[in-house]
Amino acid sequence: MNLKKRFSIYFSLLFSVVLATVLIAVYLLFSEYRQDDFNTRLFQRGETSIKFLVRVGKMNPELLDMFDKNRANKLMDEKTTIYNENYKRIYTSNDNDYFPWTLNDFENLKSKNTLTLRREGHYIAAKKYFFNKNHYYVVVSALDDFETSKVPYLRYLLFLGFVFGTASILVISFYVSKAGLKPLDSLREQMLEISEKNLQSRIELHPRNDEIVQLSKAFNQMMDRIDSAYQRQKEFTANASHELRTPLARITSLIQNSIYPGKPSEEDNQKKILHDIHQLSEIVTSLLLLSEIEEVSERKAFKVIRLDEVIFAVVQDFSMIHPELKFSFDIVNRSESISVEVKGDEILLKVAFSNLIKNAYFYSDDKSVRSLITVFDQTITVSFINNGPIPEIENPNSLFNTFARGSNSSGKSGSGVGLSLTKRILKSHDAALSYQTRGERINELVATFNRALPA
C-alpha cells in the first residue's frame, strides 16, 4: 500500500472517529435537553392545575376538568392526578385513567419534593405543593410525541451525515494526499533516471524549503560523494593499468629479444615467462576495459553493424594465433527478415566475441567451436558451443563474476576476467549473456541482442 492510500485511510479513520464522537455527543445532549424540557413542561402543567384547583376553582374538580379538556397545546395522553396530604386522590384528569402512586412513591416525593420517573413509556413529573396550610401532591404524566416521531428521524439524519461525511473525506483526502505527494513522485522519477552512465545528474531543487527539498539536497550530497568515489576508483584503475602495461611491454620486448633457439631449456623457460607475461598483459588490458566500458559506451554513438562480420573478423585473428581451431558457423532464421544487424561498438563487440571464442576453444576437448546465430522478430541470439567437461556450479551466473572460474578450469590458462568483461560489454549494449548445457558434455554460451530494425 503506497503512502497516498495509507494517508487517505488513516485520515479518513481519524475523521470518522471525530465525526462519530461529535454526532453522538449532539444526539445525547439533544436527548437530554429534550427530556429536561419535557419534564419542565410537565411540572408547569401540574403547577397550573393545582393553582387553578386551589385558588381559582376553589376546590372544584369539575371546573378543573373542564379547563384541562379545553387547554391549548395539550400533550399526548396527558394525565394529571392531585393528592391531598393524606395521600388521597382529590382530582384525576383523562377519565380517571391514572398511574397508581404507591406509598413508597409518596415517601420519596415527600422527602425530595420533586420526582421524575418513566413508566410504561410515559414521563412522570411529581411535586409537593403547600397551599392554605395544606400539602398537595401533583403527579403529571404524558407521552413525548417528539421522541416517538422526531428522534428516530434525527438518528437517521445523523447516520446519513456520518456516512456521507466519511465517504466525502475519504475521496477528498485521497486527492489532497495525491496532490501533496506529487513532488515526492517527481523526486522518485528523477532518482530512477540516475544510473551508472549519468552519475553527474542531480535532483532539481525547488524554491520551497520543505521536507522534500531537504531530502533532495541530502540525495544530491550523497550522489556527490558516490560520484567522487567512483571517479577516484576509475582514475586509480586507469592509472594502475597504464603504469603496469609499460613495464610489462618492456619486459616482453626484452624476453623476445633474448630467446636463443640453440638452448632448448632456456628457450622453454623464456617462452613460459613470455606466456605468463602475455596473460598478465591480457588481465591488465581487461581490467582497463572494465573501467572504461561505461565511458566508451556513453561517449561514442553506436552504429549499425553485422554480427556475422564481427565474428568472422575475430575468428580470423584468433586462427592466426591458434591455427588448430576448428570453427563452424550457421544462421537460423525464424523471422521474416534475415538481417543480423544490431547497434553497437565494433571494437567492444570484437573483444566480447574474442573472449567467448577463446573460452569455448580452451575448454573444448577437440579444439572445435560451433557458432550459431538465430534470428527472431525482435532479437538475435549468438551461441558458442563446444564439447567439454561441464563445470560443477550451483548458479551458472556465478561464472560471469570477476576472477571466477569453474571446476573444469584445472590445468587451463586464464584469469577469470574474460566472461565478466564480456558480460559488462554486452550489458552496455542492452544485451544479455547466459550459460546452459546441452547433454552431458556440451556447453553453450548465449548472447542475446536487440535487433536493429529498419525505420
Contacts in CASP RR format, 6 or more apart in sequence:
PFRMAT RR
TARGET T0000
AUTHOR 0000-0000-0000
METHOD contacts of the structure
MODEL  1
MNLKKRFSIYFSLLFSVVLATVLIAVYLLFSEYRQDDFNTRLFQRGETSI
KFLVRVGKMNPELLDMFDKNRANKLMDEKTTIYNENYKRIYTSNDNDYFP
WTLNDFENLKSKNTLTLRREGHYIAAKKYFFNKNHYYVVVSALDDFETSK
VPYLRYLLFLGFVFGTASILVISFYVSKAGLKPLDSLREQMLEISEKNLQ
SRIELHPRNDEIVQLSKAFNQMMDRIDSAYQRQKEFTANASHELRTPLAR
ITSLIQNSIYPGKPSEEDNQKKILHDIHQLSEIVTSLLLLSEIEEVSERK
AFKVIRLDEVIFAVVQDFSMIHPELKFSFDIVNRSESISVEVKGDEILLK
VAFSNLIKNAYFYSDDKSVRSLITVFDQTITVSFINNGPIPEIENPNSLF
NTFARGSNSSGKSGSGVGLSLTKRILKSHDAALSYQTRGERINELVATFN
RALPA
3 177 0 8 1.000
3 181 0 8 1.000
3 184 0 8 1.000
4 174 0 8 1.000
4 177 0 8 1.000
4 178 0 8 1.000
4 181 0 8 1.000
5 174 0 8 1.000
7 173 0 8 1.000
7 177 0 8 1.000
7 181 0 8 1.000
8 170 0 8 1.000
8 173 0 8 1.000
8 174 0 8 1.000
8 177 0 8 1.000
9 170 0 8 1.000
11 169 0 8 1.000
11 173 0 8 1.000
11 177 0 8 1.000
12 166 0 8 1.000
12 169 0 8 1.000
12 170 0 8 1.000
12 173 0 8 1.000
15 165 0 8 1.000
15 166 0 8 1.000
15 169 0 8 1.000
15 173 0 8 1.000
16 162 0 8 1.000
16 166 0 8 1.000
16 169 0 8 1.000
19 162 0 8 1.000
19 165 0 8 1.000
19 166 0 8 1.000
20 162 0 8 1.000
23 158 0 8 1.000
23 161 0 8 1.000
23 162 0 8 1.000
26 158 0 8 1.000
27 154 0 8 1.000
27 155 0 8 1.000
27 158 0 8 1.000
30 154 0 8 1.000
31 151 0 8 1.000
34 144 0 8 1.000
34 146 0 8 1.000
34 147 0 8 1.000
34 151 0 8 1.000
35 123 0 8 1.000
35 144 0 8 1.000
38 123 0 8 1.000
38 142 0 8 1.000
38 144 0 8 1.000
38 146 0 8 1.000
38 147 0 8 1.000
39 116 0 8 1.000
39 123 0 8 1.000
39 125 0 8 1.000
41 75 0 8 1.000
42 75 0 8 1.000
42 123 0 8 1.000
42 124 0 8 1.000
42 125 0 8 1.000
42 140 0 8 1.000
42 141 0 8 1.000
42 142 0 8 1.000
43 114 0 8 1.000
43 125 0 8 1.000
43 127 0 8 1.000
43 140 0 8 1.000
45 75 0 8 1.000
45 78 0 8 1.000
45 80 0 8 1.000
45 140 0 8 1.000
45 142 0 8 1.000
46 80 0 8 1.000
46 125 0 8 1.000
46 127 0 8 1.000
46 138 0 8 1.000
46 140 0 8 1.000
47 127 0 8 1.000
47 129 0 8 1.000
47 138 0 8 1.000
49 64 0 8 1.000
49 68 0 8 1.000
49 80 0 8 1.000
49 82 0 8 1.000
49 91 0 8 1.000
49 93 0 8 1.000
49 138 0 8 1.000
49 140 0 8 1.000
50 82 0 8 1.000
50 129 0 8 1.000
50 131 0 8 1.000
50 136 0 8 1.000
50 138 0 8 1.000
52 63 0 8 1.000
52 64 0 8 1.000
52 67 0 8 1.000
53 59 0 8 1.000
53 60 0 8 1.000
53 61 0 8 1.000
53 64 0 8 1.000
53 82 0 8 1.000
53 90 0 8 1.000
53 91 0 8 1.000
54 131 0 8 1.000
54 132 0 8 1.000
54 136 0 8 1.000
55 131 0 8 1.000
56 63 0 8 1.000
57 63 0 8 1.000
57 64 0 8 1.000
59 90 0 8 1.000
61 90 0 8 1.000
61 91 0 8 1.000
64 91 0 8 1.000
64 93 0 8 1.000
65 91 0 8 1.000
65 93 0 8 1.000
68 74 0 8 1.000
68 78 0 8 1.000
68 80 0 8 1.000
68 93 0 8 1.000
68 94 0 8 1.000
75 142 0 8 1.000
75 143 0 8 1.000
75 145 0 8 1.000
76 142 0 8 1.000
76 143 0 8 1.000
76 144 0 8 1.000
76 145 0 8 1.000
77 94 0 8 1.000
77 122 0 8 1.000
77 141 0 8 1.000
77 142 0 8 1.000
77 143 0 8 1.000
78 93 0 8 1.000
78 94 0 8 1.000
78 140 0 8 1.000
78 141 0 8 1.000
78 142 0 8 1.000
79 92 0 8 1.000
79 93 0 8 1.000
79 94 0 8 1.000
79 97 0 8 1.000
79 98 0 8 1.000
79 99 0 8 1.000
79 122 0 8 1.000
79 140 0 8 1.000
79 141 0 8 1.000
79 142 0 8 1.000
80 91 0 8 1.000
80 92 0 8 1.000
80 93 0 8 1.000
80 94 0 8 1.000
80 138 0 8 1.000
80 139 0 8 1.000
80 140 0 8 1.000
81 89 0 8 1.000
81 91 0 8 1.000
81 92 0 8 1.000
81 93 0 8 1.000
81 98 0 8 1.000
81 99 0 8 1.000
81 101 0 8 1.000
81 138 0 8 1.000
81 139 0 8 1.000
81 140 0 8 1.000
82 89 0 8 1.000
82 90 0 8 1.000
82 91 0 8 1.000
82 92 0 8 1.000
82 136 0 8 1.000
82 137 0 8 1.000
82 138 0 8 1.000
82 139 0 8 1.000
83 89 0 8 1.000
83 90 0 8 1.000
83 101 0 8 1.000
83 106 0 8 1.000
83 136 0 8 1.000
83 137 0 8 1.000
83 138 0 8 1.000
83 139 0 8 1.000
84 90 0 8 1.000
84 134 0 8 1.000
84 135 0 8 1.000
84 136 0 8 1.000
84 137 0 8 1.000
85 134 0 8 1.000
85 135 0 8 1.000
85 136 0 8 1.000
85 137 0 8 1.000
87 101 0 8 1.000
87 103 0 8 1.000
87 106 0 8 1.000
87 137 0 8 1.000
89 98 0 8 1.000
92 98 0 8 1.000
98 139 0 8 1.000
98 141 0 8 1.000
99 119 0 8 1.000
99 120 0 8 1.000
99 122 0 8 1.000
99 124 0 8 1.000
99 139 0 8 1.000
99 141 0 8 1.000
101 126 0 8 1.000
101 137 0 8 1.000
101 139 0 8 1.000
105 115 0 8 1.000
105 126 0 8 1.000
106 137 0 8 1.000
108 115 0 8 1.000
109 115 0 8 1.000
109 126 0 8 1.000
109 127 0 8 1.000
109 128 0 8 1.000
109 137 0 8 1.000
110 128 0 8 1.000
110 137 0 8 1.000
113 127 0 8 1.000
113 128 0 8 1.000
114 125 0 8 1.000
114 126 0 8 1.000
114 127 0 8 1.000
114 128 0 8 1.000
115 124 0 8 1.000
115 125 0 8 1.000
115 126 0 8 1.000
115 127 0 8 1.000
116 123 0 8 1.000
116 124 0 8 1.000
116 125 0 8 1.000
116 126 0 8 1.000
117 123 0 8 1.000
117 124 0 8 1.000
117 126 0 8 1.000
118 124 0 8 1.000
119 141 0 8 1.000
121 143 0 8 1.000
122 141 0 8 1.000
122 142 0 8 1.000
122 143 0 8 1.000
123 141 0 8 1.000
123 142 0 8 1.000
123 143 0 8 1.000
123 144 0 8 1.000
124 139 0 8 1.000
124 140 0 8 1.000
124 141 0 8 1.000
125 139 0 8 1.000
125 140 0 8 1.000
125 141 0 8 1.000
126 137 0 8 1.000
126 138 0 8 1.000
126 139 0 8 1.000
126 140 0 8 1.000
127 137 0 8 1.000
127 138 0 8 1.000
128 135 0 8 1.000
128 136 0 8 1.000
128 137 0 8 1.000
129 135 0 8 1.000
129 136 0 8 1.000
129 137 0 8 1.000
129 138 0 8 1.000
130 136 0 8 1.000
183 206 0 8 1.000
183 210 0 8 1.000
183 212 0 8 1.000
184 212 0 8 1.000
187 203 0 8 1.000
187 212 0 8 1.000
187 215 0 8 1.000
187 216 0 8 1.000
187 219 0 8 1.000
190 201 0 8 1.000
190 203 0 8 1.000
190 204 0 8 1.000
191 203 0 8 1.000
191 219 0 8 1.000
193 201 0 8 1.000
194 201 0 8 1.000
194 223 0 8 1.000
196 294 0 8 1.000
197 294 0 8 1.000
197 297 0 8 1.000
197 298 0 8 1.000
198 298 0 8 1.000
199 223 0 8 1.000
199 226 0 8 1.000
199 227 0 8 1.000
199 230 0 8 1.000
200 227 0 8 1.000
201 223 0 8 1.000
202 220 0 8 1.000
202 223 0 8 1.000
203 216 0 8 1.000
203 219 0 8 1.000
203 220 0 8 1.000
204 216 0 8 1.000
205 213 0 8 1.000
205 216 0 8 1.000
205 217 0 8 1.000
205 220 0 8 1.000
206 212 0 8 1.000
206 213 0 8 1.000
233 291 0 8 1.000
234 291 0 8 1.000
234 292 0 8 1.000
234 295 0 8 1.000
237 287 0 8 1.000
237 288 0 8 1.000
237 290 0 8 1.000
237 291 0 8 1.000
238 288 0 8 1.000
238 291 0 8 1.000
238 292 0 8 1.000
241 284 0 8 1.000
241 285 0 8 1.000
241 287 0 8 1.000
241 288 0 8 1.000
241 291 0 8 1.000
242 288 0 8 1.000
244 284 0 8 1.000
245 281 0 8 1.000
245 284 0 8 1.000
245 285 0 8 1.000
245 288 0 8 1.000
248 277 0 8 1.000
248 280 0 8 1.000
248 281 0 8 1.000
248 284 0 8 1.000
249 281 0 8 1.000
251 277 0 8 1.000
252 274 0 8 1.000
252 277 0 8 1.000
252 278 0 8 1.000
252 281 0 8 1.000
255 270 0 8 1.000
255 273 0 8 1.000
255 274 0 8 1.000
255 277 0 8 1.000
256 274 0 8 1.000
258 270 0 8 1.000
259 267 0 8 1.000
259 270 0 8 1.000
259 271 0 8 1.000
259 274 0 8 1.000
260 266 0 8 1.000
260 267 0 8 1.000
261 267 0 8 1.000
275 413 0 8 1.000
279 413 0 8 1.000
279 414 0 8 1.000
279 415 0 8 1.000
282 415 0 8 1.000
283 415 0 8 1.000
283 417 0 8 1.000
286 415 0 8 1.000
286 417 0 8 1.000
286 418 0 8 1.000
286 421 0 8 1.000
287 417 0 8 1.000
289 348 0 8 1.000
289 351 0 8 1.000
289 421 0 8 1.000
289 425 0 8 1.000
290 402 0 8 1.000
290 417 0 8 1.000
290 420 0 8 1.000
290 421 0 8 1.000
290 424 0 8 1.000
293 348 0 8 1.000
293 421 0 8 1.000
293 424 0 8 1.000
293 425 0 8 1.000
293 428 0 8 1.000
294 428 0 8 1.000
296 345 0 8 1.000
296 348 0 8 1.000
296 428 0 8 1.000
297 345 0 8 1.000
297 348 0 8 1.000
297 428 0 8 1.000
297 429 0 8 1.000
300 345 0 8 1.000
302 343 0 8 1.000
302 344 0 8 1.000
302 345 0 8 1.000
302 429 0 8 1.000
303 343 0 8 1.000
303 344 0 8 1.000
303 345 0 8 1.000
303 346 0 8 1.000
304 341 0 8 1.000
304 342 0 8 1.000
304 343 0 8 1.000
304 344 0 8 1.000
304 452 0 8 1.000
305 341 0 8 1.000
305 342 0 8 1.000
305 343 0 8 1.000
305 344 0 8 1.000
305 346 0 8 1.000
305 349 0 8 1.000
306 340 0 8 1.000
306 341 0 8 1.000
307 340 0 8 1.000
307 341 0 8 1.000
307 342 0 8 1.000
307 349 0 8 1.000
307 373 0 8 1.000
307 380 0 8 1.000
307 382 0 8 1.000
307 449 0 8 1.000
308 329 0 8 1.000
308 331 0 8 1.000
308 340 0 8 1.000
308 373 0 8 1.000
310 346 0 8 1.000
310 349 0 8 1.000
310 350 0 8 1.000
310 353 0 8 1.000
311 329 0 8 1.000
311 353 0 8 1.000
311 371 0 8 1.000
311 373 0 8 1.000
311 382 0 8 1.000
312 329 0 8 1.000
313 350 0 8 1.000
314 350 0 8 1.000
314 353 0 8 1.000
314 354 0 8 1.000
314 357 0 8 1.000
315 325 0 8 1.000
315 327 0 8 1.000
315 329 0 8 1.000
315 357 0 8 1.000
317 354 0 8 1.000
318 325 0 8 1.000
318 354 0 8 1.000
318 357 0 8 1.000
318 358 0 8 1.000
318 361 0 8 1.000
319 325 0 8 1.000
319 327 0 8 1.000
322 361 0 8 1.000
322 367 0 8 1.000
324 367 0 8 1.000
325 361 0 8 1.000
325 367 0 8 1.000
325 368 0 8 1.000
325 369 0 8 1.000
326 366 0 8 1.000
326 367 0 8 1.000
326 368 0 8 1.000
326 369 0 8 1.000
327 357 0 8 1.000
327 368 0 8 1.000
327 369 0 8 1.000
327 370 0 8 1.000
327 371 0 8 1.000
328 368 0 8 1.000
328 369 0 8 1.000
328 370 0 8 1.000
328 371 0 8 1.000
329 370 0 8 1.000
329 371 0 8 1.000
329 372 0 8 1.000
329 373 0 8 1.000
330 370 0 8 1.000
330 371 0 8 1.000
330 372 0 8 1.000
330 373 0 8 1.000
331 338 0 8 1.000
331 340 0 8 1.000
331 372 0 8 1.000
331 373 0 8 1.000
331 374 0 8 1.000
331 375 0 8 1.000
332 372 0 8 1.000
332 373 0 8 1.000
332 374 0 8 1.000
332 375 0 8 1.000
333 375 0 8 1.000
334 374 0 8 1.000
334 375 0 8 1.000
334 376 0 8 1.000
334 377 0 8 1.000
335 375 0 8 1.000
335 376 0 8 1.000
335 377 0 8 1.000
336 377 0 8 1.000
337 375 0 8 1.000
338 375 0 8 1.000
339 375 0 8 1.000
339 451 0 8 1.000
339 452 0 8 1.000
339 454 0 8 1.000
340 373 0 8 1.000
340 375 0 8 1.000
340 380 0 8 1.000
341 451 0 8 1.000
341 452 0 8 1.000
342 380 0 8 1.000
342 429 0 8 1.000
342 431 0 8 1.000
342 449 0 8 1.000
342 450 0 8 1.000
342 451 0 8 1.000
342 452 0 8 1.000
343 429 0 8 1.000
343 450 0 8 1.000
343 452 0 8 1.000
344 429 0 8 1.000
345 429 0 8 1.000
348 425 0 8 1.000
348 428 0 8 1.000
348 429 0 8 1.000
349 425 0 8 1.000
349 429 0 8 1.000
351 421 0 8 1.000
351 422 0 8 1.000
351 425 0 8 1.000
352 421 0 8 1.000
352 422 0 8 1.000
352 425 0 8 1.000
352 426 0 8 1.000
352 447 0 8 1.000
353 382 0 8 1.000
355 418 0 8 1.000
355 419 0 8 1.000
355 421 0 8 1.000
355 422 0 8 1.000
356 384 0 8 1.000
356 422 0 8 1.000
356 445 0 8 1.000
356 447 0 8 1.000
357 369 0 8 1.000
357 371 0 8 1.000
357 384 0 8 1.000
358 418 0 8 1.000
359 384 0 8 1.000
359 418 0 8 1.000
359 419 0 8 1.000
359 445 0 8 1.000
360 369 0 8 1.000
360 384 0 8 1.000
360 385 0 8 1.000
360 386 0 8 1.000
360 443 0 8 1.000
360 445 0 8 1.000
361 367 0 8 1.000
361 369 0 8 1.000
361 386 0 8 1.000
362 412 0 8 1.000
362 413 0 8 1.000
362 414 0 8 1.000
363 386 0 8 1.000
363 388 0 8 1.000
363 389 0 8 1.000
363 408 0 8 1.000
363 409 0 8 1.000
363 412 0 8 1.000
363 443 0 8 1.000
364 386 0 8 1.000
364 387 0 8 1.000
364 388 0 8 1.000
365 386 0 8 1.000
365 387 0 8 1.000
365 388 0 8 1.000
365 389 0 8 1.000
365 441 0 8 1.000
366 387 0 8 1.000
368 386 0 8 1.000
368 387 0 8 1.000
369 384 0 8 1.000
369 385 0 8 1.000
369 386 0 8 1.000
370 383 0 8 1.000
370 384 0 8 1.000
370 385 0 8 1.000
370 386 0 8 1.000
371 382 0 8 1.000
371 383 0 8 1.000
371 384 0 8 1.000
371 385 0 8 1.000
372 382 0 8 1.000
372 383 0 8 1.000
372 385 0 8 1.000
373 380 0 8 1.000
373 381 0 8 1.000
373 382 0 8 1.000
373 383 0 8 1.000
374 380 0 8 1.000
374 381 0 8 1.000
374 383 0 8 1.000
375 451 0 8 1.000
376 451 0 8 1.000
377 451 0 8 1.000
378 450 0 8 1.000
378 451 0 8 1.000
378 453 0 8 1.000
379 448 0 8 1.000
379 449 0 8 1.000
379 450 0 8 1.000
379 451 0 8 1.000
380 448 0 8 1.000
380 449 0 8 1.000
380 450 0 8 1.000
380 451 0 8 1.000
381 446 0 8 1.000
381 447 0 8 1.000
381 448 0 8 1.000
381 449 0 8 1.000
382 446 0 8 1.000
382 447 0 8 1.000
382 449 0 8 1.000
383 444 0 8 1.000
383 445 0 8 1.000
383 446 0 8 1.000
383 447 0 8 1.000
384 444 0 8 1.000
384 445 0 8 1.000
385 438 0 8 1.000
385 442 0 8 1.000
385 443 0 8 1.000
385 444 0 8 1.000
386 442 0 8 1.000
386 443 0 8 1.000
387 441 0 8 1.000
387 442 0 8 1.000
387 443 0 8 1.000
388 408 0 8 1.000
388 441 0 8 1.000
388 442 0 8 1.000
388 443 0 8 1.000
389 408 0 8 1.000
389 441 0 8 1.000
390 408 0 8 1.000
390 437 0 8 1.000
390 440 0 8 1.000
390 441 0 8 1.000
390 443 0 8 1.000
391 399 0 8 1.000
391 406 0 8 1.000
391 407 0 8 1.000
391 408 0 8 1.000
391 409 0 8 1.000
392 406 0 8 1.000
392 407 0 8 1.000
392 408 0 8 1.000
393 399 0 8 1.000
393 406 0 8 1.000
393 407 0 8 1.000
396 434 0 8 1.000
396 435 0 8 1.000
396 436 0 8 1.000
397 434 0 8 1.000
397 435 0 8 1.000
398 404 0 8 1.000
399 406 0 8 1.000
399 419 0 8 1.000
399 435 0 8 1.000
400 419 0 8 1.000
400 420 0 8 1.000
400 422 0 8 1.000
400 423 0 8 1.000
400 433 0 8 1.000
400 435 0 8 1.000
401 420 0 8 1.000
402 416 0 8 1.000
402 417 0 8 1.000
402 420 0 8 1.000
403 415 0 8 1.000
403 416 0 8 1.000
403 417 0 8 1.000
403 420 0 8 1.000
404 416 0 8 1.000
404 419 0 8 1.000
404 420 0 8 1.000
405 414 0 8 1.000
405 416 0 8 1.000
419 433 0 8 1.000
419 445 0 8 1.000
422 433 0 8 1.000
422 447 0 8 1.000
423 433 0 8 1.000
426 432 0 8 1.000
426 433 0 8 1.000
426 447 0 8 1.000
426 449 0 8 1.000
429 449 0 8 1.000
430 450 0 8 1.000
431 447 0 8 1.000
431 448 0 8 1.000
431 449 0 8 1.000
431 450 0 8 1.000
432 447 0 8 1.000
432 448 0 8 1.000
433 445 0 8 1.000
433 446 0 8 1.000
433 447 0 8 1.000
433 448 0 8 1.000
434 445 0 8 1.000
434 446 0 8 1.000
434 448 0 8 1.000
435 443 0 8 1.000
435 444 0 8 1.000
435 445 0 8 1.000
435 446 0 8 1.000
436 444 0 8 1.000
436 446 0 8 1.000
437 443 0 8 1.000
437 444 0 8 1.000
438 444 0 8 1.000
END
